[in-house]
Amino acid sequence: WNNGADLAVLPAGVTLVAVGFVLFQSAPRYSLPWILVSLLVAFGAQRLGATLVGADLSGFVGALAVVPFTRLAARFRSAPPERVLLLVSFWFLVPGALGFVGVNELVIGSDRSLQTVLATGLALFSVAIGFLVATGVSRDVASLRTRLPRSQR
């Protein structure tokens, strides 16, 4: 976020993406707030990941944050199923990860094209691994919770 204008424009872009998913993927209208919050969680975590671990692994951090959120959100009656929120978040994180590594270098024919292709592959891989790791950890935590006696929950 280079200037104050970015702070206003980026969330507005995330909002437009959420509206687009609702309109073009035929999601129920009631799901818009949930989709928007899911995308904001993914976006915020990905931006934080870019700062902490670098652009190539930022999608991993985004996925780590959005999976527990979608599991929690799916417990609410007004929320769409967890899979809907995960799918929307995945398709949001992938282009974001690609944008972080500079796919435009491929289009303009940069000398670093091979390096960009490898970085893009790493970014895609990091998003997928992030979803797998977060899903596994979330399931383990839920399983552990059901094994505890009621008095310790």
N, C-alpha and C positions, 0 to 999 in steps of 0.2 A: 504494500500500500504506500505508494509514493507521495500522495497528497490527499487533502481532505475530500477532493472530488471522488477519488477511488472509494472512499468509505461509503459514499452514497450510491455510486453506480454499481458496485459489485453486488450488494444485497438486492438491488433492483433487478439485476440480471438473474440472480438466483430465483427471485419471485417470478420473473417471466418464464424461466425454465419450468417451474412448478405448474404454472398456468398452462404451458404448452403440453406437459405430460397429461394433465387432466383433460384437456381438449382433444388431443390427438391420440391418446391411448385409451380413450373412453373410460376413464376413471370416474367413479361417482363424484358428484360435486362436493359432497360432505367430506371427501378425502383431501381436498385442497389444503386445509391447514396442516394436516398431518404430513402430507408430502412436502410442503414448504418447510416445516420444522426439520424433517429428515434431511432435506437438501442443505439446510443451513448448518446442521450438525456436521454433515460430511464436508461441506465447504470450509467451515471454521477449523475443523481438525486437519484438513488437508493443508490449509494455509499455515497452521501451527507446525505441522510436520515438515513443510518446506523450510521453515525457519530452524527447526531443531535438528532434523536429520538430512536435509537436502531435498531437492526437487525430485530426484529419482525415486525416493522412498516415501514421498508425501502421500501418495495414494494408499499406502499401507496404513499410515496413521489415520487417514480418513475412514478407512474400512474398520479399523479397530474401534473407532468411536461410534460409527453409525450402527453396527450390529447390535450392541447392547441397547441402544436407543430404540431400534425397531422391535426388539423383543419386549421391551417395556411398553412401548406404544400399543402393540398388538393386544395388550391386556384390556385396553379401554374399548368399550362397546362402540364408540363413535369412530374408531380408527379402522382403516382398511387392514386386510391381512398382512402379516409380517412380510410375506414374499413380495407383495406389491411395493412396500417401502424399500425393501432390499434391492429389488430390480431397478427402481427409479434411482436409488443412490448409486448403484453400480454404474449405470449409464451416465450418471453425472460425474462420478469420479474418474472414469476412464478418459474422457476428453480433457478433463482438468489436468490429469497427470501427463497426458500427451502435450498439452499446452505448456506445462512447466518445462519440458525438455526441449522445446523449440522445434516442432515438426516443420515449421515454415522453412527451415534450412533445407529440407528435402525438396521443397517446391522450387526454391531459388537455385538449387544445384550447388550448394556449398561444398567446399573441400572436405568438410567434416560430416558428409552424408552417412558414411558407415558408422561413425561414432554416434550420430543422432539415431540411426536405426537401432543400434544396440541399447542406447539409453531409453528409447521408446519401448523396446521389448522388456527391459527391466522395470519400467514404470507400469506396464500392463501386468507383469508378473507380480509386482508388489501389491497392487490392488487385489488381485485374486488371492494371493497368500494372506493378505490382511483379512479378507472375508472368511477364509478357512480357519485361520487362527482364532479370530474373534468368535466365530460360531462354535468352535470346539470348546473354548474357555467358557462361553455362556452356557452351553449345555452341561459342562462339568459343574459349574456353580449351581445351576438349577438342580442337578442330580444330588449334589451335596446337601442342598437345602432340604430336599424331601427326605433325606436319610436322618436328619437331625430330629431329636425328640421335639415335640411341640413346645415344651418349656424353653428350649434354646433358640427357637426361631425368632 
